Structures are given as structure tokens and as C-alpha cells.
């Protein structure tokens, strides 16, 4: 108990000292005192590990479970000894500065390890996995809010208040992309890095970080811990959770890194970097930021007009659109596709059968392709036939949104046929929870806006970085209607039957999600009643928030304080899923063991 209290106090002191040193343009406390506090914290961390090791009944087991703690101590001590003995020649940093860097890196690493250890301790405490998932999102959002409220996260003359910081943190963690402040101009680099970290954490899955750490250290997962980790993916993955987590992390990092490299020339050209110049830090950060934001379906951009200024570059449709599409498929589908492709390429050498894709993967792939094509064709037809979208619902006036760089010639109906077709494809991809836009959403026709709302409501696929009602939910509903019209007793697809519980779950998910959209729309109508907005603009905003999309008709910048909290609630529930929240509220309800006599009712 004593060591737990000591560690809690040390962790709080470390976070406070680091925040005071790096979160302020001018630290309110002398830096030397902050370094002293950090040195004391480091001593407390080291003392805690060795004291617990000496007091442990199973010292080998304790050392094995805390291997990374002792490895960090050894690395830090070895570095310090090498500096003292002159084995490391200091050129760029002084010895004192390097000691401070080593101390701070060690403290940050230990804080991460302790947080992950606490996560697993909670997972083994008997708390329902759904509540752990909800709690982890809440903690990350609140921690991100605190970081964004630090003065250095924003320009000196325009710091963030609590509401705007909470809104931005929720939008980033829930990979939505709705913004009340322009990410590129109204956040300092420190704040942009925080947003990027929350996007990556929220898109990859908060519970995945702890799981991958346990697997790296050779620590096995208990059944309860596997249940917690499986909440990030999907039902039926608990038996292969270790492989799934490793695949998710490795594939995410590789895909994002490759995309950032390919997009570098585009951002170098856009940011006016001379040809043949060496790597530029600003261009590198912009490439990485947009690669992560695209794959995680976050929709955050460092450009005020999103991707409108660069829509003519091939990387937008050739790199960012595939990134968004892959991120929306879900890790189980990517895992199946990778296995099928690998064995398909090397089946002669390995003499192994090409694995058959699961029914889940087949439904996701087929629905994703159908929605991509139907969305593009529908949007193209609506916009090309509208003449000018301004005749369908007055656009928002006197806002920064219409003053952005793409305000001129930003209506899809004003583009050439080829350009309109290209933007229709991109918007069809991004509408299902990515949130990037290459044209002004407010200048779409009424039919185009409604068509985008339908795509936003459907969303991506389960166990992906996307939100929405999910493609598999729609697929099961469509198959149910189709099989009923064909007078089939069972719901069937790809020569497989879908059991009745899954059909009921799909109907429940659809009903809850549509109820969420309706409720958020009504609340926005009340909280924005004096803003002069049309119903379509408000409905568009509600669909975007609930689907964690991030597209907007300019409403986000005109939200009242009450409306901001409505959107925060919508983004949070949209990322978790309304069924997850409902399950959390009903975990104590017991399944009944009886059934009442059946009786028919009149339908239709």
C-alpha cells in the first residue's frame, strides 16, 4: 500500500513537472527546481522496483513481468557510465543537458509502462470489459483535454478554453475530425502533435497498446484481459487476439509510413519546398499527420480548406482514398486478406491451401465496394443535374468557412465532367467516416447532402477505425429483406446461414443508431434555433458527429456552448457504438429462463 501511494504521488509529480517545463512558453517555476523534482521521481521509481523485487516471494516471476522496467534502468545507467568514462563523445549536448534528457525519457517510459500495468490490473479486477473500454476512452479524452489547455498547445494570444479543448480532444480520440478551431493555424506544433497522438491512439484502439506491450514482454493474457482487448476488434477474435493485435499494430505503422513517403513530394510542392532540397521537418510532419489521419479515418487536416487546395494531385485519389478505404475495412478483414494473398502467392512453395475468406470479410468487402460505387454514381448524378447547388438551400454566409481558399469554383456542379467524377469518387470514400473534403460541403445540392448523410449514417466496418451504423449491419438488414421476399426461412449469404441472434442484433444496432441520429438532430435544432441554419445543415452535422465523419456544412464554427456538448456526446457514443453503451447499462440484468406463449400481430 505504501509503495502504491508513493508511485501515485511520484507519477503526479512527474506529470506536473513535465507539463510546467514543456507546456508553457515561459515556465512559471524555475527549470532547475523542475529538474530536481524529476530526479527525485526517477529515484522513487527505481527504489520502488528494487524494493518490490526484494519483498516478492517469486522474484523470478516479478523480474519477468517487469522486465522492461529493469531494462530501462540498465540502459539509462549504461549511458550515464559511458558519458562519465568518456566512451560517448558529447558534441551537440552538454553532459548536464544529456542527464536531463535521459531522466525525462526514462520517466516518460515508466509512466507509459505503469499506465499499461494499471490497465491490466483493472482488467483483472472483475470489471465488465465494456466498462473498461468506455473508461479508457474517457481517461484519454480528459488527459488530452488537459494537454490541449496548456498554453504551448495554442498560439500565445489565443489559448484554448475547457470546452474547445474537450471538443478537440473528443474529436481526435474518436477519430471524427469536426473542429471548432483550425488545426493548422490555431494550434501550435505542440498541440498538433498531441492531436496526432490522440488520433493514432483512438484509431488503432486504446486497449491495443497495453496488449501489444504484454505480448512484447512475453507476458500471457488472461481470459479476462483477452476479453477486454477483443472489445477493440470484434466478436469471435478472442482465440486469436495475440495475432490480431500484432497484425493491427504492424500493418498500421507500415501502411502509414509508406503513405507518408509517397505523399511527401505532394506536400513539398504545396508548401513551396524547392526541388532537390533536403528533408524538411514541416513537410515530413505534414506527410505523417495526413497519413495517420487518413488511415485512422480522422479527417483532421493542417490545411484550412482540408484537401481542396491539392485536389488535383494524384496522391489525393491514389494514396489518401485507398488509405481511407483500407482503414474502414477493419483489421479482421485486412488480416484475412493478407493471409489469403500470402498463401495465394506462395501456395506452390508452401503447398498450403488458399484460406477461404470468412463470411464477415465477404460481407464487408462486397458492401464496401457497392457503397463506394453507388455513393460515387449517386453524388455525381445529383450534382451534375443540379445546375448549381446554391439553388437548393441557401448557403451559410458571413462565416470563415465560405471565405476559405476553395470558396471559388468549389461547387461540384461547376467542375468539368472528369473533375466532378473524380471528386464524386473521393467524397464517396471519405463520406463513410473519413471526413476529408475537396469541395465545399455547404454548396452541394439538397439531394447531394442527403446522399452524403446516408453514406455517413452507414459508416465503415466493425473493428475498424471508422464509425457509423457499420456495413455488416446494413448487409444483414438487406439480406433479411431479400430472403423474406424470396420466402426463405433463414437469412443466407455466400452459401452460409446467418443465425437469428445476429439478425436481431443488426436490427437493434440499426434502431439504436437511427434513434441516436434523431435525438442529436432534435437537440441541435433546439440549441441552434437562433443561428439561422436550415434543417439540412443541422441534420448533416448530426449525421457527421454520430458517424464520426467530420464533414460539415460550416455549422461547427457556429455552435453554441450547449451545441458543442451535444456534438461531444454524439462523437463519443458514435465511436463506442450505442449498443456498447446499452450493454454497459444492462450488464447486471440476468437472462430469463422462460418464454411466454406466442401470438401473432398484424404487420404492414
DRENDREN-176403 format. One line per 2 residues: for each residue z, y, x of C-alpha. Coordinates in Angstrom, 2 decimals. Layout:
<pts>
Z:Y:X | ...
</pts>
This chain:
<pts>
0.00:0.00:0.00 | 0.87:2.37:2.85
-2.48:1.81:4.53 | -4.35:2.31:1.24
-2.67:5.69:0.74 | -3.32:6.60:4.38
-7.01:5.71:4.06 | -7.39:7.66:0.82
-5.84:10.73:2.42 | -7.93:10.30:5.58
-11.15:9.93:3.57 | -10.39:13.04:1.52
-9.59:14.98:4.70 | -12.81:13.80:6.37
-14.99:14.78:3.40 | -13.28:18.18:3.16
-13.64:18.87:6.88 | -17.33:17.89:6.93
-18.05:19.93:3.80 | -16.34:23.02:5.26
-18.25:22.69:8.52 | -21.75:21.94:7.20
-21.68:23.15:3.60 | -21.10:26.83:4.37
-23.27:29.34:6.17 | -20.08:30.63:7.79
-17.22:28.07:7.73 | -14.07:29.56:6.13
-11.94:27.73:8.72 | -12.33:27.83:12.48
-14.57:24.94:13.56 | -12.12:23.86:16.27
-9.50:23.09:13.63 | -12.02:21.09:11.62
-12.85:19.05:14.72 | -9.15:18.38:15.27
-8.84:17.10:11.71 | -11.90:14.89:12.23
-10.39:13.49:15.42 | -7.16:12.65:13.56
-9.18:10.97:10.81 | -11.02:8.88:13.39
-7.68:7.79:14.85 | -6.40:6.88:11.40
-9.49:4.78:10.69 | -9.15:2.88:13.96
-5.39:2.40:13.51 | -5.95:1.04:10.01
-8.42:-1.63:11.14 | -6.34:-2.91:14.06
-3.07:-2.82:12.08 | -4.62:-4.81:9.22
-6.10:-7.26:11.74 | -2.71:-7.88:13.35
-0.97:-8.26:9.97 | -3.64:-10.52:8.49
-2.90:-14.21:8.02 | -6.58:-15.04:8.56
-7.60:-12.86:11.49 | -10.97:-14.53:11.98
-11.84:-14.07:8.32 | -10.72:-10.44:8.39
-12.77:-9.76:11.52 | -15.80:-11.42:9.98
-15.55:-9.41:6.76 | -15.03:-6.15:8.68
-17.49:-6.84:11.47 | -19.30:-3.53:11.11
-16.06:-1.56:11.49 | -15.32:-3.14:14.84
-18.97:-2.92:15.89 | -18.89:0.83:15.25
-15.70:1.17:17.27 | -17.26:-0.74:20.16
-20.45:1.35:20.05 | -18.51:4.63:19.96
-16.15:3.57:22.75 | -19.03:2.30:24.92
-20.89:5.60:24.51 | -17.83:7.65:25.46
-17.16:5.49:28.54 | -20.80:5.78:29.59
-20.57:9.59:29.36 | -17.33:9.73:31.33
-18.62:7.45:34.09 | -21.92:9.33:34.28
-24.08:6.42:33.13 | -25.51:8.67:30.37
-27.01:11.88:31.73 | -26.49:14.80:29.35
-29.43:17.19:29.13 | -29.58:18.64:25.64
-25.92:18.45:24.57 | -22.68:19.18:26.34
-20.04:16.47:26.64 | -17.77:18.17:24.09
-20.60:18.52:21.59 | -21.60:14.88:22.03
-18.00:13.76:21.43 | -18.01:15.71:18.17
-21.32:14.15:17.14 | -20.02:10.65:17.89
-16.86:11.34:15.91 | -18.73:12.65:12.89
-21.30:9.86:12.89 | -18.52:7.32:13.09
-16.62:8.98:10.23 | -19.71:9.06:8.01
-20.47:5.42:8.74 | -16.89:4.40:7.98
-16.91:6.38:4.73 | -20.05:4.51:3.64
-18.50:1.16:4.57 | -15.26:1.99:2.74
-17.13:3.09:-0.36 | -19.11:-0.14:-0.44
-15.95:-2.15:0.14 | -14.28:-0.34:-2.75
-17.30:-1.14:-4.89 | -16.89:-4.86:-4.27
-13.15:-4.64:-4.79 | -13.78:-3.12:-8.22
-16.42:-5.77:-8.93 | -13.86:-8.50:-8.29
-11.17:-6.84:-10.42 | -12.42:-8.27:-13.71
-14.09:-5.09:-14.98 | -17.23:-5.73:-17.01
-20.40:-5.30:-14.88 | -21.87:-2.84:-17.38
-18.89:-0.51:-16.99 | -19.16:-0.77:-13.20
-22.83:0.23:-13.42 | -22.01:3.20:-15.63
-19.11:4.25:-13.42 | -21.22:4.08:-10.27
-23.81:6.44:-11.77 | -21.09:8.83:-12.90
-19.47:8.90:-9.45 | -22.77:9.52:-7.65
-23.71:12.29:-10.10 | -20.34:14.02:-9.72
-20.38:13.68:-5.93 | -23.92:15.06:-5.83
-22.84:17.93:-8.07 | -20.10:18.85:-5.62
-22.51:18.80:-2.68 | -25.07:20.94:-4.51
-22.37:23.50:-5.29 | -21.77:24.05:-1.56
-23.12:27.46:-0.52 | -25.55:26.00:2.03
-27.36:23.94:-0.63 | -28.99:27.09:-2.02
-30.05:30.49:-0.68 | -27.12:32.72:0.24
-27.81:35.20:-2.54 | -28.26:32.59:-5.28
-25.65:29.77:-5.21 | -25.56:27.09:-7.89
-23.02:27.08:-10.69 | -21.45:23.90:-12.01
-23.83:23.43:-14.95 | -27.01:23.85:-12.92
-25.63:21.65:-10.13 | -24.67:18.93:-12.64
-28.08:19.18:-14.30 | -29.92:18.85:-10.98
-27.70:16.03:-9.77 | -28.17:14.09:-13.01
-31.91:14.67:-12.96 | -32.17:13.42:-9.36
-29.87:10.42:-9.72 | -31.50:9.40:-12.99
-34.93:9.98:-11.35 | -36.07:12.31:-14.11
-37.46:15.45:-12.50 | -36.52:18.10:-15.04
-35.38:21.19:-13.15 | -33.59:24.41:-14.04
-34.22:25.72:-10.51 | -37.36:25.41:-8.46
-36.73:22.72:-5.85 | -38.94:24.24:-3.17
-37.83:27.87:-3.34 | -34.36:27.94:-4.90
-32.80:25.21:-2.76 | -32.18:25.35:0.97
-33.17:22.40:3.14 | -29.60:21.10:2.94
-29.86:20.99:-0.86 | -33.31:19.40:-0.74
-32.00:16.62:1.49 | -29.17:15.98:-0.97
-31.67:15.78:-3.83 | -33.85:13.40:-1.81
-30.87:11.13:-1.08 | -29.89:11.01:-4.75
-33.48:10.23:-5.78 | -33.62:7.32:-3.34
-30.20:6.04:-4.36 | -30.88:6.37:-8.07
-34.37:4.89:-7.87 | -33.51:1.93:-5.68
-30.34:1.20:-7.60 | -26.82:2.26:-6.77
-25.46:-1.27:-6.82 | -28.15:-2.47:-4.38
-26.69:-0.53:-1.43 | -23.43:-2.45:-1.47
-25.19:-5.76:-1.96 | -27.54:-5.29:0.97
-24.61:-4.33:3.19 | -22.77:-7.51:2.23
-25.84:-9.60:2.97 | -26.39:-7.91:6.35
-22.84:-8.71:7.41 | -23.21:-12.33:6.34
-20.73:-11.89:3.51 | -21.43:-14.07:0.49
-21.47:-12.69:-3.01 | -19.11:-13.98:-5.63
-20.42:-14.77:-9.10 | -18.92:-11.56:-10.49
-20.40:-9.49:-7.66 | -23.79:-11.11:-8.28
-23.49:-10.21:-11.96 | -22.80:-6.60:-11.03
-25.77:-6.45:-8.66 | -28.06:-8.13:-11.19
-27.49:-5.22:-13.59 | -29.86:-3.22:-11.38
-32.63:-5.76:-11.83 | -32.98:-7.92:-14.92
-31.62:-10.89:-16.76 | -32.30:-14.17:-15.04
-32.25:-12.83:-11.47 | -28.66:-13.75:-10.62
-29.71:-17.01:-8.99 | -31.98:-15.17:-6.54
-30.11:-11.89:-6.27 | -29.88:-12.03:-2.48
-33.63:-12.44:-2.01 | -34.33:-9.84:-4.69
-32.10:-7.22:-3.07 | -33.60:-7.75:0.38
-37.10:-7.57:-1.06 | -36.30:-4.41:-3.03
-34.94:-2.54:-0.01 | -37.59:-3.67:2.49
-40.55:-3.18:0.13 | -39.29:0.25:-0.95
-38.88:1.53:2.59 | -42.21:0.10:3.77
-44.19:1.44:0.81 | -42.63:4.89:1.05
-43.13:5.06:4.82 | -46.79:4.04:4.57
-47.41:6.55:1.77 | -45.76:9.36:3.75
-48.01:8.65:6.74 | -51.17:8.66:4.61
-50.15:11.85:2.80 | -49.29:13.75:6.00
-52.83:15.17:6.50 | -52.89:16.45:2.92
-49.62:18.34:3.27 | -50.56:19.56:6.77
-53.72:21.07:5.31 | -51.91:22.52:2.30
-49.16:24.04:4.44 | -51.78:25.53:6.80
-50.90:23.47:9.85 | -53.62:23.81:12.48
-55.70:20.71:13.18 | -54.62:18.81:16.27
-51.09:20.23:16.15 | -48.11:18.03:16.91
-45.93:16.68:14.16 | -44.40:19.47:12.11
-40.91:18.97:10.68 | -41.72:20.80:7.43
-44.87:18.74:6.84 | -43.05:15.49:7.67
-40.25:16.32:5.26 | -42.71:17.25:2.52
-44.60:13.96:3.01 | -41.42:11.88:2.93
-39.98:13.81:-0.01 | -43.05:13.34:-2.21
-43.50:9.69:-1.17 | -39.92:8.88:-2.19
-40.16:10.98:-5.35 | -43.42:9.27:-6.38
-42.32:5.67:-5.79 | -38.97:6.30:-7.47
-40.80:7.92:-10.41 | -38.62:11.00:-9.98
-41.20:13.77:-10.35 | -39.40:16.23:-8.06
-41.79:18.36:-6.01 | -41.34:21.01:-3.36
-44.25:22.92:-4.90 | -43.58:25.36:-7.74
-46.61:24.07:-9.67 | -45.91:20.40:-8.94
-49.22:18.88:-7.74 | -51.56:21.38:-9.40
-52.48:23.16:-6.18 | -53.50:19.92:-4.44
-55.06:18.02:-7.36 | -58.47:17.99:-5.63
-57.17:15.94:-2.68 | -57.96:12.23:-2.79
-54.38:11.34:-1.84 | -53.14:12.51:-5.25
-55.12:9.94:-7.21 | -55.48:7.47:-4.32
-51.91:7.39:-3.00 | -49.45:9.04:-5.37
-50.84:7.42:-8.53 | -50.61:3.87:-7.07
-47.11:4.70:-5.79 | -46.03:5.70:-9.29
-47.69:2.64:-10.81 | -46.03:0.22:-8.35
-42.64:1.86:-8.78 | -42.92:1.46:-12.54
-43.72:-2.26:-12.43 | -40.24:-3.35:-11.41
-39.00:-5.32:-8.41 | -39.15:-8.75:-10.09
-42.87:-8.24:-10.79 | -43.54:-6.95:-7.27
-41.62:-9.95:-5.94 | -43.78:-12.37:-7.94
-46.99:-10.59:-6.96 | -46.05:-10.63:-3.29
-45.26:-14.34:-3.42 | -48.49:-15.12:-5.23
-50.54:-13.03:-2.80 | -48.84:-14.51:0.26
-49.31:-18.11:-0.81 | -52.79:-17.33:-2.07
-53.83:-16.05:1.35 | -52.12:-18.79:3.34
-52.25:-21.72:0.94 | -54.67:-23.62:3.20
-52.37:-23.27:6.18 | -49.17:-23.99:4.30
-50.70:-26.39:1.74 | -48.48:-24.89:-0.90
-49.36:-24.21:-4.48 | -50.01:-20.67:-5.54
-46.98:-19.80:-7.68 | -47.69:-19.08:-11.31
-46.60:-15.64:-12.41 | -43.68:-15.64:-14.81
-44.18:-14.63:-18.42 | -42.29:-11.42:-17.69
-44.71:-10.49:-14.89 | -47.75:-11.29:-17.04
-46.49:-9.15:-19.91 | -45.62:-6.25:-17.60
-48.96:-6.31:-15.80 | -51.05:-6.66:-18.92
-49.20:-3.94:-20.84 | -49.19:-1.59:-17.83
-52.96:-1.89:-17.41 | -53.59:-1.48:-21.14
-51.34:1.57:-21.34 | -52.94:3.10:-18.24
-56.45:2.75:-19.65 | -55.55:3.64:-23.23
-53.50:6.62:-22.10 | -56.30:7.99:-19.95
-59.02:7.47:-22.58 | -56.88:8.92:-25.37
-55.87:12.01:-23.40 | -59.46:12.57:-22.25
-60.78:12.40:-25.82 | -58.09:14.70:-27.22
-58.56:17.37:-24.57 | -62.35:17.32:-24.37
-62.64:17.54:-28.14 | -60.04:20.31:-28.49
-62.29:23.05:-27.12 | -59.30:24.99:-25.86
-55.76:23.77:-26.12 | -54.47:27.27:-26.83
-55.72:26.99:-30.41 | -53.26:24.16:-31.03
-49.78:25.68:-30.93 | -49.09:28.93:-29.16
-48.14:28.53:-25.51 | -44.86:29.78:-24.15
-45.16:33.36:-23.00 | -43.19:35.56:-20.62
-41.87:32.67:-18.55 | -42.22:31.74:-14.93
-43.90:28.53:-16.00 | -47.11:30.25:-17.12
-47.00:32.51:-14.05 | -47.20:29.59:-11.65
-50.28:29.09:-9.47 | -52.01:26.73:-11.90
-51.83:29.17:-14.82 | -55.52:29.98:-14.34
-58.01:27.28:-15.38 | -55.14:24.87:-15.98
-56.27:23.61:-19.37 | -57.88:20.17:-19.15
-60.49:21.23:-21.69 | -61.66:23.91:-19.24
-62.28:21.40:-16.45 | -65.54:19.62:-15.78
-66.00:16.17:-17.31 | -65.38:14.43:-13.98
-62.28:16.51:-13.20 | -60.94:16.04:-16.73
-61.41:12.26:-16.44 | -59.62:12.24:-13.08
-56.68:14.27:-14.38 | -56.53:12.12:-17.52
-56.06:9.04:-15.35 | -53.36:10.69:-13.25
-51.48:12.07:-16.24 | -51.67:8.67:-17.94
-49.96:7.18:-14.89 | -47.39:9.92:-14.45
-46.53:10.24:-18.15 | -44.74:6.90:-18.11
-41.69:8.36:-16.32 | -43.03:9.85:-13.05
-43.12:13.50:-14.14 | -45.66:14.97:-11.71
-48.31:17.14:-13.30 | -51.62:18.51:-12.09
-52.26:20.63:-15.19 | -50.06:22.83:-17.37
-48.46:20.60:-20.00 | -47.97:23.52:-22.34
-51.74:24.08:-22.54 | -52.50:20.59:-23.79
-53.67:20.31:-27.37 | -51.20:19.20:-30.00
-52.82:15.77:-30.04 | -52.62:15.59:-26.27
-48.95:16.50:-26.26 | -48.18:13.90:-28.92
-50.17:11.30:-26.99 | -48.14:12.11:-23.87
-44.94:11.82:-25.91 | -45.94:8.30:-26.97
-46.52:7.32:-23.33 | -43.20:8.88:-22.30
-41.32:7.01:-25.01 | -42.82:3.67:-23.91
-41.99:4.33:-20.26 | -42.16:1.81:-17.42
-40.94:-1.74:-17.00 | -37.47:-3.32:-16.74
-35.76:-3.46:-13.33 | -37.99:-0.67:-12.05
-37.45:2.95:-11.05 | -38.82:4.01:-14.45
-37.12:4.75:-17.76 | -38.29:4.69:-21.35
-38.26:2.00:-24.00 | -39.99:-0.34:-21.50
-43.34:-2.10:-21.58 | -41.90:-5.53:-22.31
-40.12:-4.21:-25.40 | -43.40:-2.89:-26.74
-45.16:-6.12:-25.80 | -42.67:-8.27:-27.73
-42.90:-5.98:-30.77 | -46.71:-6.09:-30.74
-46.72:-9.86:-30.26 | -44.25:-10.28:-33.13
-46.51:-8.34:-35.48 | -49.59:-10.20:-34.27
-48.01:-13.64:-34.67 | -46.71:-12.74:-38.12
-50.20:-11.65:-39.22 | -51.56:-14.94:-37.88
-48.83:-16.83:-39.78 | -47.33:-18.29:-36.64
-43.68:-19.26:-36.86 | -42.95:-18.41:-33.23
-43.80:-15.41:-31.12 | -46.22:-16.63:-28.45
-47.89:-15.16:-25.36 | -49.79:-16.77:-22.47
-49.10:-20.26:-23.87 | -45.37:-19.62:-23.90
-42.96:-19.04:-26.77 | -40.53:-16.12:-26.86
-37.21:-17.11:-28.36 | -35.74:-15.33:-31.36
-32.83:-13.71:-29.45 | -35.32:-11.87:-27.24
-37.23:-10.68:-30.28 | -34.00:-9.36:-31.83
-33.12:-7.67:-28.54 | -36.54:-5.98:-28.42
-36.14:-4.70:-31.98 | -32.63:-3.45:-31.15
-33.82:-1.70:-27.99 | -36.68:-0.01:-29.81
-34.43:1.09:-32.67 | -31.73:2.46:-30.37
-34.20:4.26:-28.16 | -36.04:5.91:-31.05
-32.65:6.89:-32.50 | -31.76:8.48:-29.14
-35.00:10.47:-29.07 | -34.50:11.59:-32.66
-30.88:12.58:-32.04 | -31.71:14.54:-28.88
-34.56:16.30:-30.70 | -32.24:17.36:-33.51
-29.61:18.64:-31.07 | -32.23:20.61:-29.15
-33.53:22.10:-32.39 | -30.01:23.38:-33.07
-29.21:24.60:-29.53 | -32.63:26.23:-29.04
-33.03:27.69:-32.52 | -33.25:31.27:-31.24
-35.67:30.64:-28.37 | -38.90:30.89:-30.35
-40.09:27.39:-29.44 | -42.36:25.16:-31.51
-41.23:21.74:-32.68 | -43.79:20.02:-30.46
-42.44:21.76:-27.37 | -38.88:20.68:-28.24
-39.95:17.13:-29.10 | -41.89:16.93:-25.83
-38.76:17.96:-23.92 | -36.65:15.38:-25.74
-39.11:12.57:-25.01 | -39.28:13.63:-21.36
-35.49:13.65:-20.96 | -34.86:10.36:-22.79
-37.70:8.68:-20.91 | -36.52:10.15:-17.57
-40.02:11.54:-17.09 | -39.62:15.15:-16.02
-42.69:16.69:-17.64 | -42.06:19.90:-19.54
-43.88:22.50:-21.61 | -41.77:25.18:-19.95
-38.74:24.57:-22.15 | -36.40:23.53:-19.33
-36.32:27.01:-17.86 | -35.27:28.46:-21.22
-32.48:26.01:-22.03 | -29.18:27.41:-23.24
-25.99:26.08:-21.67 | -25.41:23.79:-24.66
-29.01:22.55:-24.49 | -28.60:21.76:-20.78
-25.72:19.42:-21.57 | -27.80:17.78:-24.30
-30.54:17.12:-21.73 | -27.96:15.87:-19.20
-26.70:13.38:-21.78 | -30.27:12.34:-22.63
-31.22:11.77:-18.98 | -28.08:9.74:-18.31
-28.47:7.48:-21.35 | -32.22:7.24:-20.78
-31.69:5.95:-17.23 | -29.00:3.45:-18.17
-30.60:2.49:-21.46 | -28.97:2.89:-24.87
-28.40:-0.86:-25.10 | -26.36:-0.77:-21.88
-24.07:1.87:-23.34 | -23.77:-0.06:-26.60
-22.86:-3.25:-24.72 | -20.23:-1.32:-22.77
-18.65:-0.12:-26.00 | -18.66:-3.59:-27.56
-17.60:-5.80:-24.64 | -14.34:-6.71:-26.35
-15.99:-7.89:-29.56 | -15.97:-11.64:-29.94
-18.89:-13.76:-31.12 | -18.25:-15.15:-34.58
-18.49:-18.91:-35.10 | -19.57:-18.88:-38.72
-22.56:-17.87:-40.83 | -22.88:-16.64:-44.42
-25.28:-18.20:-46.91 | -28.79:-16.78:-46.56
-30.57:-14.82:-49.25 | -33.96:-13.16:-49.32
-34.57:-9.43:-49.74 | -37.74:-7.63:-50.73
-39.67:-6.07:-47.80 | -42.73:-3.85:-47.84
</pts>
